[in-house]
Every structure is written in C-alpha cells, then in structure tokens.
Amino acid sequence: MKYCYSLSWLLALLFFWLNTCPAKGNGLAPFDPDQVPERPDYGQEQSWIVLPESPDQYGVDVFWVYPTILSDETAWLMEISDPQLQEAATRTLSRQAGVFSGQANLYAPLYRQMNLAALDLDKEQQELLMAYGYQDIRQALLYYLRRYNRERPFILAGHSQGAKLLTELLVREWGKLGGEERLVAAYLIGWSVTRGDLQQNNRLGLCTAPKQTSCIISYNTVAPGMQSQAPTVLPGALVVNPLSWTTDQAIVSGRQNLGSVFFHGDDSRTVIPGFTSAQIIDGALVVRPTQVSLLPSPSPAFPQGVYHPYDYGLFYENIQANLAQRIQAFLTLHPEQSGGPGLNRGYPAQDQAEREAAADE
C-alpha cells in the first residue's frame, strides 16, 4: 500500500471508517479529520525532541524515532506541542536511545504518531492513521539529510511504532532518498522486518555478522511460546540475535549478555550482566531471563511474556558495544568518510577499544 492518494480522499475514508467502525475497548471519540494536529515544521527547533548542541562532536549521527507514547483517551494522533507527551518522548532518549550516547550526535524528531488504541482497529484503518506519522518521519529524515547531516555516516534507529515507520520508509524509498551510501546500520527493534519487505526493495539486507554495515537489525523479545501473542511479530519476520549479531537459530548463552539495563523513576539504572540468553524461534527472539519479576507487562496490548517494552533494555550493553564495532568497520571500509567534520572525535580510543573487546569476548 503506497501513500499516493490525495489527502482529502484519505481524510474522507478515515472519517467514514472511524465513525462506522469505532475502536473496541477505549473511550476515544470518533476521529475528526478537521482536528488533525498541525504538521511539524522541521526547520523549527521545537519540532525536534533533541538536536545536538555541537553537531561536529562525533563523526557519526543517529536519527532516532521514538516508540508509541500516546495511549490515553484524548486523541487518535499525537499533538507534538503537548508538554506531557514531549516529556514521555524525551524519556526514550536515555532509556532506549541512550545506547548511542557517547558515540554519535543524536537527532530525534517529534511526529504525529498513532494512539496505541488503534491496535484495536483493522489494518486499513491503522494504516490510514499511521500515514500522518509516516509523512512526518519522511519529511524529518529528508530535512536531516539535506540540512544537518553534512556528509557524516549515520545510523537509523527506532522502537515499536518508530521502527515500523522507518521500516516502511526504507522499503518504499531506500535508494531514492540520497545519502544511502553513508548508512552504518539501521536498528529497527520492536517491529518485524519480513522476507517480503526485503523482496520489495533489493537494496535492503539483514545484518548477519557483528561488523557488517549498511544493513538492518530487527528483533522482538518474547518468552517461550509467546510468539503468536506479540502484535509486532509478523508472518515472515526475520530476526538478528543481539547476543551473537547473526541469524543463527542456536541458543546463545546469557554469558554473552554484557548487561541488561533497568531504569528507575529518577532515571538511575541497574545493570545486570548475564540476565538472559537469546534464541531465534518462529520469527521472534525467545529469551529466558533469570528474574522474570523484573519484566512486568505495563499494557494489555502486550500480555505477560511479550517483552516489547524491554527490547532495548535486555541487550543494552551489547547494543552499545556492537555500535562501536559497526562504526569502526564502516570507517575502515570507507576511509574517505573519516576526514569530514568531527569524524575522528567520537568517544576516547581506549573506551572504543574496551567496547569492541567486550563485544568480541
């Protein structure tokens, strides 16, 4: 399905569907196309959660798309000027996108995301609501590439709805956006990248080795037997194991887990090395944590045993170490990229060596 229809047609169809087929189990009023939040202007700082104060501090950028944070009964689409939603989006910068801190300049746009309640709608209705977020992220990425990137290598990263939007954008338009040759990797976690996605765009490929570049990492964490209960696990889903960074289906011991990270209300954290093993089974990443009590389900959309909120946290330290590997591998393969603004000003060389050594153990 491509968003090539006129906006007026989309709004009319969406208005009809959401008024004749209201969502189940929520108190949202019928969707009103005249009340759609204003489109973000990415030329304005207030349309971004964060922009780097010193864009040349690091030689690599991260473009981060935050997960679903809108789950109340006030609106179908996120109003990006809402202070509480901005605060919720900002929290993802430490609890998820924090894996990239100290290694890259962080760019994170606000966007008109779809309410979690839309999971109760049929696929066509979801896609029509999702179109607003898709348009926003497309515009934000194009703006970033043309105005902010300055020829630096970059990482694409997201979780949940953010990963879904990036996946759809890559499938539809990768190879047409410009700058594709500078992609270090895409961490599209908490959504499924499928065989069908890769067949639709042969410029895309899954990462199958720890130091591979210009490829996609995708996985969804579940307890054994919970694959069918995870709404983000789609038919044909392809999985990269974050303990081995391969697609091998053998179980990888928790001894390879450098540290699962659990955040507290004040943003302090507890790091537990060896917390869980990981194995690719039936399109999902099956984990066997040592303390299941630390993984409660915060939402009926993700029943107990579907560890969607913890996709990043369970492998936080491994993702950090792997990012160092992929950045170094990219710069080794593309030495011409190492002379641009800030390209040699990442984390200290000793720290980089420690991260890479930990990942190789």
C-alpha positions, -999 to +999 in steps of 0.1 A: +000+000+000+015+033-010+005+067+003-001+081-032-037+091-027-049+126-022-050+139+014-087+148+010-095+112-001-076+097+028-093+120+053-128+112+039-122+075+040-107+076+075-136+097+088-160+071+074-142+041+089-136+055+123-172+067+127-188+035+114-163+011+130-152+026+163-123+011+182-131-015+207-124-011+244-114+025+245-131+058+252-118+078+222-143+099+204-148+092+166-119+106+146-124+141+132-103+149+102-108+186+109-090+181+142-057+166+129-027+182+146-007+207+126+021+191+106+056+197+122+079+222+106+113+206+109+130+239+102+120+249+137+138+235+168+105+229+186+097+201+161+126+181+175+130+164+208+167+169+206+193+184+183+230+182+192+245+214+207+278+206+189+269+188+157+306+180+150+313+165+184+311+130+169+319+117+135+286+097+132+249+107+137+219+088+150+184+096+136+161+083+164+123+077+161+107+071+194+081+044+202+044+047+209+039+070+239+003+081+231-021+057+249-047+079+266-083+086+255-079+122+243-068+119+206-060+094+178-029+114+168-002+129+189-002+167+193+036+174+193+032+206+214+017+187+243+043+190+272+034+157+288+039+138+255+071+157+249+084+146+283+075+110+275+093+112+242+123+127+259+125+098+284+132+074+254+164+093+248+180+079+279+161+046+283+164+035+247+184+059+225+209+062+254+226+031+239+240+055+213+252+082+237+289+090+237+292+076+202+271+097+179+253+130+175+216+124+183+187+138+161+152+129+172+121+145+155+087+148+171+059+133+149+021+128+149+021+092+160-009+069+162-026+062+195-019+027+209-057+022+209-056+019+171-043-017+176-080-025+180-087-012+145-084-032+114-053-030+093-067-005+068-077+019+095-044+016+112-025+023+080-046+055+074-038+068+108-002+058+105+001+078+073+004+110+093+034+097+112+049+083+080+046+117+063+063+134+093+092+110+096+098+110+059+100+148+059+121+148+091+146+124+076+149+143+043+154+175+063+181+159+084+199+145+054+198+178+035+204+203+063+220+186+093+240+155+081+269+173+064+281+141+047+286+122+080+279+084+083+246+079+102+226+053+120+188+049+117+172+037+149+137+033+164+115+012+185+079-001+181+059+024+161+091+043+154+108+012+140+076+004+119+077+038+103+114+036+095+109+001+081+081+012+058+101+042+047+131+021+038+110-005+020+093+022-001+121+047-007+155+034+002+177+041-029+157+073-037+164+095-006+200+103-011+228+095+013+222+058+014+259+051+010+265+067+044+243+043+064+263+025+091+233+003+101+196+005+109+185-007+144+148-013+137+139-030+170+105-039+183+089-043+149+092-070+122+113-068+091+100-095+069+112-115+039+085-097+019+100-063+029+134-073+016+119-087-016+101-054-022+134-035-021+166-054-030+187-025-017+179-037+018+195-065+037+196-080+071+228-079+093+243-114+096+276-105+113+287-082+142+308-059+120+286-059+089+275-024+078+247-008+057+223-035+069+193-039+093+190-053+128+155-064+139+141-085+167+111-088+191+116-103+225+092-129+239+090-157+265+090-193+251+057-200+233+045-163+232+053-155+196+017-156+185+007-132+212+031-105+202+013-079+179+047-068+165+058-103+153+045-106+117+045-136+093+078-140+076+096-120+103+134-121+101+155-118+133+190-109+143+202-122+177+217-093+197+240-117+216+257-130+185+246-104+159+239-133+135+207-150+123+218-184+136+190-202+154+211-218+181+206-206+216+232-180+228+240-183+265+234-155+289+271-154+295+273-134+263+250-108+277+272-078+287+244-063+307+206-058+307+197-023+320+167-014+341+157+022+346+141+036+377+118+066+381+147+090+386+165+076+356+190+059+377+198+024+364+206-011+375+228-032+352+226-070+354+252-089+333+241-123+321+204-116+327+191-136+298+200-159+269+185-154+235+174-177+207+157-171+174+125-192+172+095-188+149+101-152+139+108-138+174+137-136+198+129-160+227+145-150+260+148-168+293+155-142+319+169-151+353+144-128+371+110-127+352+096-105+380+117-076+366+097-077+334+061-069+342+037-060+314+026-024+315-001-026+289-028-051+279-016-047+243+015-067+253+005-096+276+029-110+302+056-128+284+057-104+255+087-083+265+082-055+240+089-026+264+123-042+272+136-049+237+164-024+241+170-027+278+175-065+278+205-061+255+215-025+263+252-031+268+255-054+238+240-028+215+264-002+228+294-025+222+280-035+188+276+000+176+312+007+183+321-024+162+299-013+132+311+023+133+348+012+132+340-013+105+323+014+084+352+038+087+376+011+079+356+002+047+351+038+038+383+057+048+372+086+027+345+092+053+370+096+081+382+131+072+349+150+074+339+173+103+342+156+136+347+121+122+376+113+145+360+129+175+340+101+190+344+085+224+380+081+236+401+055+217+406+035+249+369+034+255+363+023+219+388-005+223+372-017+255+337-017+239+350-037+209+369-061+231+338-068+253+318-075+221+344-099+208+347-119+240 
